[in-house]
Amino acid sequence: MTFGFALGFVLLGHVVADFYLQTNRVARKKSERASLLVLHCGCYALCMAPFVFASLSFESVVLAWLVLSLSHALVDCGKARLEGRIEKPLAVFCVDQAIHVLLCVVVVATLFDERPAFEIAGIFVGVMDATSVAAALGISLTLLVVWRPGAIFVRLLLESVRIKGSDIVCSGKGAANGLRTGRWIGMLERTIVAVLAFCNQFGAIAFVLTAKSIARFKMLDDKEFAECYLVGTLASTAFAILASLAVRELVAWS
C-alpha cells in the first residue's frame, strides 16, 4: 500500500463520518447541545476505526485512531464555541475542515507503514490492477467530497453574497421556486465536472456549463438571480475541478 492510498482511505473515512453520518439536525444543533456534539464525536470515532485499521499497521492503528478521534472532538468543541461569536460561517467551515484534513495528513505521515493491519487494497488487486484500484478510490473520494461538502461550501458562499442593507440572500424572483431543483442541478453538475476533470477531459466541461445556462436563460433577466447564479456556478465548478485534481494527485502519491 502506498502513502497516497493510505491517506486517501483515511480521508475517505473522515468525509463519510463528518458529512454523511451527521444529520442536518446534529450539524445545526451540536454547538448548542453538548449531547449532540458527544453523539457526533462518538459516531465519528466508530466510523473512522475500520478506515484507520485498513490503512495503518497493527503497531500504530490504535494510536492513530485515538489521535484522530480525540483531535476531531477538540476541534469540533472549539468550532462550537466560535460559531456563536464569529458571524462568518464560510470561514469557520473552511478553517474547520482544513484543520481536520491537516490532522489526517500529519497522523498518516507520522505512522504510515507499508504493511497495514488489514490489506484492503490487496483484495481488489486480485480482481483489478493497482492503477484501477487507485482510480476507484480517487473517484469515490472525489464524488463524496463534491456532493455534500461541495453543496455546503456553495450554500455558505451564496449566503455571504448579500446586498447591503437587505436581509434577502440571493433571492431573485425565481430563486425561491427553483431552490430545491437548483441543489440537484448543482450536485449533478459537480459530479459530471469532477469525473471529467479526473479523466483530463476539461474541454467537455464547457458543454455542461452551456447546457445549464440554456436551461436558466430566461431567469437570467433577473439581475440579482443572475449574479447569484454566476457566483454559484463558478464556485461549484471550481470546487469540483480543484477537488478532482487534488484527489487524483493524492492517490498517485507513492
C-alpha positions in Angstrom: 0.0 0.0 0.0 1.3 3.4 -0.9 1.3 6.5 1.3 -1.2 8.2 -1.1 -3.6 5.3 -0.9 -3.4 5.1 2.9 -4.0 8.9 3.2 -6.8 8.8 0.7 -8.6 6.0 2.6 -8.3 7.8 5.9 -9.7 11.0 4.3 -12.5 8.9 2.8 -13.4 7.8 6.3 -13.3 11.4 7.5 -15.6 12.6 4.8 -18.1 9.8 5.4 -18.1 10.3 9.2 -18.2 14.1 9.2 -20.7 14.7 6.4 -22.7 11.6 5.6 -23.2 10.1 9.0 -24.0 13.5 10.5 -27.6 14.6 10.1 -28.6 18.2 9.4 -30.2 18.4 12.9 -26.9 17.4 14.6 -24.9 19.7 12.4 -27.1 22.7 13.3 -27.7 22.0 17.0 -24.4 20.4 18.2 -23.0 23.9 19.0 -26.0 24.4 21.4 -26.4 20.9 22.8 -23.5 19.1 24.3 -25.3 15.7 23.9 -25.5 16.1 20.1 -21.8 17.0 20.0 -20.9 13.9 22.0 -23.1 11.8 19.7 -21.4 13.1 16.6 -17.9 12.6 18.0 -18.8 9.0 19.1 -20.2 8.2 15.6 -17.1 9.8 14.0 -14.8 7.6 16.2 -16.7 4.4 15.4 -16.8 5.2 11.6 -13.0 6.0 11.5 -12.0 2.8 13.1 -12.2 0.5 10.0 -10.7 3.1 7.7 -7.7 3.5 10.0 -7.4 -0.2 10.6 -7.2 -0.8 6.8 -4.6 2.0 6.3 -2.0 1.6 9.1 -0.1 -1.2 10.8 -1.1 -3.1 13.9 1.6 -1.2 15.9 0.2 2.2 15.2 -3.5 1.7 14.4 -4.8 2.3 18.0 -2.7 5.4 18.5 -3.7 6.8 15.1 -7.4 6.1 15.8 -7.3 7.7 19.3 -5.4 10.8 18.0 -7.8 11.3 15.1 -10.9 10.8 17.2 -9.8 13.0 20.2 -8.5 15.7 17.9 -11.7 15.8 16.0 -13.7 16.2 19.2 -11.4 19.0 20.4 -11.6 20.8 17.0 -15.4 20.5 17.0 -15.6 21.8 20.6 -13.6 24.8 19.5 -15.8 25.3 16.5 -18.9 25.1 18.6 -17.6 28.0 20.8 -16.6 30.1 17.8 -19.9 29.7 15.9 -21.7 31.9 18.3 -19.1 34.6 18.3 -18.0 34.8 14.6 -20.6 35.7 12.0 -18.6 34.2 9.2 -19.8 30.6 8.8 -18.0 30.1 5.5 -14.6 31.0 7.1 -15.4 28.8 10.1 -16.3 25.9 7.8 -13.2 26.2 5.7 -10.8 26.5 8.7 -12.5 23.6 10.5 -12.2 21.3 7.5 -8.6 22.4 6.8 -7.6 21.5 10.4 -9.3 18.1 10.2 -7.6 17.3 6.8 -4.2 18.6 8.1 -4.5 16.3 11.2 -5.2 13.3 9.0 -2.2 14.1 6.9 0.1 14.5 9.9 -1.1 11.3 11.6 -0.8 9.2 8.4 2.6 10.7 7.5 3.9 10.0 11.0 2.6 6.5 11.5 2.4 5.2 7.9 3.7 1.7 7.2 3.5 -0.3 4.0 2.1 -3.2 6.0 -1.4 -2.2 7.1 -3.3 -4.2 9.7 -5.8 -5.2 7.0 -4.7 -5.1 3.4 -7.9 -3.9 1.7 -6.1 -2.9 -1.4 -4.7 -6.4 -1.8 -8.3 -7.8 -2.0 -9.2 -5.6 -5.0 -5.8 -6.1 -6.7 -6.8 -9.7 -7.2 -9.6 -8.5 -9.4 -8.2 -5.3 -10.8 -4.7 -3.9 -11.4 -3.2 -1.5 -8.9 -3.9 1.5 -11.1 -7.6 0.7 -11.4 -7.8 0.3 -7.6 -6.2 3.7 -7.0 -8.5 5.2 -9.7 -11.6 3.7 -8.0 -10.5 5.1 -4.6 -9.9 8.5 -6.2 -13.2 8.7 -8.0 -15.1 7.6 -4.8 -13.3 10.2 -2.7 -13.8 12.9 -5.3 -17.6 12.3 -5.6 -18.1 12.1 -1.8 -16.2 15.4 -1.5 -18.1 17.3 -4.3 -21.5 16.1 -3.2 -22.4 17.1 0.3 -19.2 19.1 1.3 -19.4 20.9 -2.0 -23.1 21.7 -1.6 -22.4 23.1 1.9 -19.5 25.2 0.6 -21.5 26.7 -2.2 -24.5 27.4 0.0 -22.4 29.2 2.6 -20.7 31.2 -0.1 -24.1 32.2 -1.6 -25.3 33.2 1.9 -22.4 35.5 2.2 -23.3 37.3 -1.1 -25.7 39.9 0.2 -27.0 43.2 -1.0 -26.0 45.8 1.6 -29.0 46.8 3.7 -31.0 43.8 2.6 -32.0 40.7 4.6 -32.6 38.7 1.5 -29.8 36.3 0.5 -29.6 35.5 -3.2 -33.4 35.6 -3.6 -34.2 36.8 -7.0 -37.7 36.3 -8.4 -37.1 32.7 -9.5 -34.6 31.7 -6.8 -37.0 30.5 -4.2 -39.1 28.3 -6.5 -36.0 26.7 -8.0 -34.0 26.3 -4.8 -34.5 22.5 -4.4 -34.1 21.9 -8.1 -31.1 24.0 -8.1 -29.4 21.9 -5.4 -29.9 18.8 -7.5 -28.6 20.5 -10.6 -25.6 21.7 -8.7 -24.9 18.2 -7.4 -25.2 16.7 -10.9 -23.1 19.5 -12.3 -20.3 18.9 -9.8 -20.5 15.2 -10.4 -20.0 15.5 -14.1 -17.4 18.2 -13.9 -15.4 16.2 -11.3 -15.4 13.0 -13.3 -14.4 14.9 -16.5 -11.6 16.7 -14.7 -10.4 13.4 -13.1 -10.2 11.9 -16.6 -8.5 15.1 -18.0 -11.5 15.9 -20.3 -11.5 19.6 -19.5 -12.9 20.6 -22.9 -16.1 18.7 -22.2 -16.8 20.8 -19.1 -17.8 23.7 -21.3 -20.8 21.7 -22.6 -22.0 21.1 -19.1 -21.9 24.9 -18.3 -23.6 25.7 -21.6 -26.4 23.3 -21.0 -27.0 24.7 -17.5 -27.0 28.3 -18.9 -29.5 27.5 -21.6 -31.9 25.9 -19.0 -31.7 29.1 -16.9 -31.7 31.5 -19.8 -34.9 33.4 -19.1 -34.3 33.6 -15.4 -31.0 35.5 -16.1 -33.1 38.6 -16.8 -33.4 39.0 -13.1 -30.1 40.8 -12.2 -30.0 39.6 -8.6 -30.6 36.0 -9.6 -28.1 36.2 -12.5 -25.3 37.4 -10.1 -26.0 34.6 -7.6 -26.3 32.1 -10.4 -22.8 33.2 -11.7 -21.2 33.0 -8.3 -22.8 29.7 -7.6 -21.9 28.1 -10.9 -18.3 29.3 -10.9 -17.8 28.3 -7.2 -19.4 24.9 -7.9 -17.3 24.3 -11.0 -14.1 25.4 -9.4 -14.7 23.3 -6.3 -15.3 20.2 -8.4 -12.2 20.7 -10.6 -9.9 21.5 -7.7 -11.1 18.6 -5.6 -10.8 16.2 -8.5 -7.2 17.3 -9.3 -6.2 17.2 -5.7 -7.5 13.7 -5.1 -6.0 12.5 -8.3 -2.6 13.7 -7.3 -3.1 12.3 -3.8 -3.9 8.7 -4.8 -0.9 8.7 -7.2 1.4 9.8 -4.4 3.8 6.9 -3.7 
